[in-house]
Amino acid sequence: MIKKTVFKAALFAAATLAPCAAFAWPVNVSVGGSTLGLGVQVATAIVPGTLDVRAGFSSATFNGNARFSSGGNDIPFTGSLRLQGIPILLDYYPFHGAFRLSGGMVVNENDLTAVASGGSGTYTINGDTYTAQQVGTLTGKLGWRRIAPYIGIGWGMKAARHSGLSMGFDLGVMFTGSPTVSLHSSNPTNNQQLAKDVAAAQATANSKVSPVRYWPVIGLTFGYAF
């Protein structure tokens, strides 16, 4: 996964740097990590010393086991959380130092995929108990809207016409809106009661996650200005 992330980040940086180099614009390239994953960012000046535009690519994947126990449900599952985003931001430096105000949007491709892992055991779905054979493969997916506004503050080197090493820090929030959960059972026996219970479990899951409308962003980068 790390190799794939590095490869995608390198492609993004190369594609972004090409036009900047052609017009001899000042450029700051940085790599680092945040609550959006690992990746790369490229910044260049719009108004030197005052306003920069910054874009990036980040990605990471986390796997684990958990249990959905709410509203008459008891379902163990194996989950995979994918973090992937493309921030496109304006950085405004109101003072002479490194403090900045940032705003823009993130192309948000974060999602969570879960597969029930009961094996040969049983699941409790909406208060009813089913064997793994009755349920078949129970799959869930959680996702957010694709375009998320972003605001934040930070510290970092402005894109300017001098070279050097730099370090940056970001603290902000993505307005993701409420996530959406979908559940699906392969239901090999065509059990209509199971279908109703899965739909009810999906509604319960959506009500539980609906208040989660924001994604905090904390990030640290290390870069070089050209």
C-alpha positions in Angstrom: 0.0 0.0 0.0 2.8 2.4 0.9 4.6 1.8 -2.5 1.3 2.5 -4.3 0.8 5.7 -2.4 4.3 6.9 -3.1 3.9 6.1 -6.8 0.6 8.0 -7.0 2.1 10.9 -5.1 5.1 11.0 -7.4 2.9 11.1 -10.5 0.8 13.9 -9.0 3.9 16.0 -8.1 5.4 15.5 -11.6 2.1 16.5 -13.3 1.8 19.6 -11.1 5.5 20.7 -11.4 5.6 20.6 -15.2 3.6 23.8 -15.9 5.3 25.6 -13.0 8.7 24.9 -14.3 7.7 25.9 -17.8 6.7 29.4 -16.5 9.5 29.6 -13.9 7.0 30.0 -11.1 8.3 29.6 -7.5 7.3 26.2 -6.2 7.3 24.5 -2.8 7.1 20.7 -2.8 6.4 18.9 0.5 5.8 15.3 1.7 4.2 14.3 5.0 1.3 12.8 6.8 -2.1 13.8 8.2 -5.5 12.6 9.2 -6.1 12.4 5.4 -3.2 9.9 4.9 0.4 10.0 3.5 1.1 12.1 0.5 2.6 15.1 -1.3 1.7 18.7 -1.7 2.8 21.3 -4.3 2.4 25.1 -3.8 3.1 28.1 -5.9 2.6 31.8 -5.5 -0.4 33.8 -6.9 0.6 37.0 -5.1 4.2 36.4 -3.9 4.5 36.6 -0.2 0.7 36.9 0.4 -1.3 34.4 -1.5 -0.4 30.8 -2.6 -2.3 28.0 -4.2 -1.7 24.5 -2.9 -2.8 21.1 -4.2 -1.9 17.6 -3.0 -2.7 13.9 -3.0 -2.9 11.7 0.1 -3.8 8.1 0.7 -3.7 5.4 3.4 -5.5 2.1 4.2 -6.3 0.6 7.6 -7.7 -2.8 8.3 -9.3 -4.3 11.4 -12.1 -6.2 13.1 -15.1 -4.7 14.9 -18.7 -5.4 15.9 -21.9 -3.6 15.0 -24.0 -3.9 18.2 -26.9 -1.5 18.2 -30.7 -1.5 17.7 -31.0 -5.3 18.0 -28.0 -6.0 15.9 -24.9 -8.1 16.7 -22.7 -8.5 13.7 -19.0 -9.1 13.8 -17.1 -7.8 10.7 -13.8 -7.2 9.1 -13.4 -3.7 7.9 -11.1 -1.7 5.6 -10.9 2.1 5.9 -9.5 3.8 2.8 -8.3 7.4 3.2 -7.8 9.2 -0.1 -8.1 12.8 -1.0 -7.0 15.7 -3.3 -6.9 19.0 -1.4 -7.1 22.2 -3.5 -6.5 25.2 -1.3 -5.7 28.9 -1.2 -3.2 29.9 1.5 -3.4 33.6 2.7 -0.5 34.9 4.7 -1.9 38.0 6.6 1.3 38.8 8.3 5.0 38.8 7.4 5.6 35.4 9.1 4.7 31.8 8.3 1.1 31.9 9.8 -1.5 31.2 7.1 -5.3 31.0 6.7 -6.3 28.2 4.3 -9.6 27.5 2.5 -10.8 25.5 -0.4 -12.0 22.0 -1.1 -11.0 18.4 -0.9 -11.9 15.7 -3.5 -12.9 13.2 -0.8 -12.7 9.6 -1.6 -12.6 8.2 1.9 -14.7 5.1 2.5 -15.2 2.1 4.7 -15.9 -1.4 3.5 -17.0 -4.1 5.9 -17.7 -7.8 5.4 -19.4 -9.8 8.1 -17.0 -12.4 9.6 -19.3 -14.8 11.5 -17.9 -17.8 9.7 -20.0 -20.8 10.5 -21.7 -18.9 13.4 -24.8 -16.7 13.6 -25.7 -13.1 13.2 -28.4 -11.1 15.1 -30.0 -8.7 12.6 -32.8 -6.4 13.8 -33.4 -8.7 16.7 -33.7 -11.9 14.6 -31.0 -14.6 14.5 -29.7 -16.1 11.3 -27.0 -18.6 10.5 -24.1 -17.6 8.3 -25.5 -19.9 5.6 -28.9 -18.1 5.6 -27.3 -14.7 5.3 -24.7 -15.6 2.7 -22.2 -12.7 2.4 -23.2 -9.6 4.3 -21.4 -6.5 3.0 -21.5 -2.9 4.3 -20.1 0.3 2.8 -19.9 3.7 4.3 -19.0 6.8 2.2 -19.1 10.6 2.2 -19.9 13.2 -0.5 -17.1 13.5 -2.9 -16.5 17.3 -2.7 -15.9 18.6 0.9 -15.3 22.3 1.7 -12.2 22.9 3.9 -11.1 25.7 6.2 -8.1 25.8 8.5 -5.0 27.6 9.8 -1.4 26.6 9.5 2.3 27.5 9.5 4.7 27.0 6.6 7.1 28.5 4.1 5.5 30.7 1.4 6.2 29.9 -2.2 8.8 32.5 -3.1 11.7 33.0 -5.4 14.3 31.5 -3.0 15.2 27.9 -2.3 15.5 26.1 1.0 14.1 23.4 3.3 10.8 24.0 5.0 8.3 22.5 7.5 4.6 23.0 7.5 1.7 22.3 9.9 -2.0 22.3 9.2 -5.0 22.3 11.5 -8.5 22.4 10.0 -11.7 20.7 9.2 -13.4 19.2 6.2 -17.2 19.6 5.9 -18.0 16.1 4.7 -21.7 16.1 5.4 -23.3 13.0 7.0 -22.0 9.7 5.7 -24.2 7.1 4.0 -24.3 3.4 5.0 -25.4 0.7 2.7 -25.9 -3.0 3.7 -26.4 -5.9 1.4 -26.9 -9.6 1.9 -26.4 -12.1 -0.9 -29.3 -14.0 0.8 -29.0 -17.3 -1.1 -32.4 -18.6 0.3 -34.3 -15.5 -0.9 -35.5 -14.9 2.7 -37.8 -11.9 2.6 -37.7 -11.5 6.4 -33.9 -11.3 6.2 -34.2 -8.6 3.5 -36.5 -6.5 5.8 -34.1 -7.0 8.7 -31.1 -6.0 6.7 -32.9 -2.8 5.6 -33.8 -2.1 9.2 -30.1 -2.6 10.2 -29.1 -0.2 7.5 -31.5 2.4 8.7 -30.1 2.0 12.3 -26.5 2.3 11.1 -27.4 5.5 9.1 -29.0 7.1 12.2 -25.9 6.3 14.3 -23.4 7.9 11.9 -25.5 10.9 10.7 -24.1 13.3 13.3 -20.5 12.7 12.0 -20.5 15.6 9.5 -16.9 16.9 9.9 -13.5 15.4 9.4 -10.7 17.0 11.5 -7.4 17.6 9.7 -4.1 17.7 11.5 -1.0 17.4 9.3 2.8 17.8 9.3 4.9 18.2 6.1 8.5 18.6 5.2 9.4 20.3 2.0 11.8 22.1 -0.3 11.3 25.4 -2.1 12.6 25.8 -5.7 
